[in-house]
Amino acid sequence: MRLLSLFFLVTLLLSSATARSDDAVELIPLRTIPLEQLDSLLSPGTQPLIGKSAIEAFLTALDGAPPDWAAVYGHGQHDPGHDERLFNLNRERDAAREGNPALSRLVAFVWSGELSRYDPEVKGYPVAVGPEFIQTSWGIVRFKPEEVPGNLRVMPSKAVAVRISRRLAAHEKVEVFVVMTGVLIPSESIVYDFAHEEEGRGLIMPVVRVERVDFILPSPKPRVSRH
């Protein structure tokens, strides 16, 4: 329920935030390539942080090794030293990664998205977005935009728009991959915390200043024939 609430909270933020200083709606093409071909959309030198292994390698390049979560957690939130240990962990790691070249790399991460009904005024589909939670050996990783991009609409090709309209008319969910590209913010580029849903489980939030957003429509799943 907490994850569901977070999803709708982000959706609310998306409707109220703006990606620019004005209120102009930005139409973004809806790509239909496989997620594995994401490199073809990204600027040269961009590091896709999609799978578990890629994320773990990036965290290792930045911070060396995972925290000792058990030692930081102690006896939990009611432990008198819990908050101080967590604060010190973040402060020490922020200082240690200063000047690390990995901080200046363009990175791309993926959130989940779901299309709403066609908006004839801007000729696009509004998108509700929410974060992905990735289980890694470091802990749960959740990428966090410094500012959630807003006023975004998806613009598919005519053929794809017909398929989307049919699915929405049939009350089917139309999910998309929301690919955000940017760089980690200079200070507090990674926030270490504890997951609310799993006691003592570490939560790692790389904070990214988003410079670009792409949308990818997943390939339809093949239907299994029944005899």
Summary of the structure (lengths in Angstrom):
residues: 227
radius of gyration: 19.4
end to end distance: 38.5
largest distance: 63.1
contacts: 630
relative contact order: 0.23
helix: 30%
strand: 30%
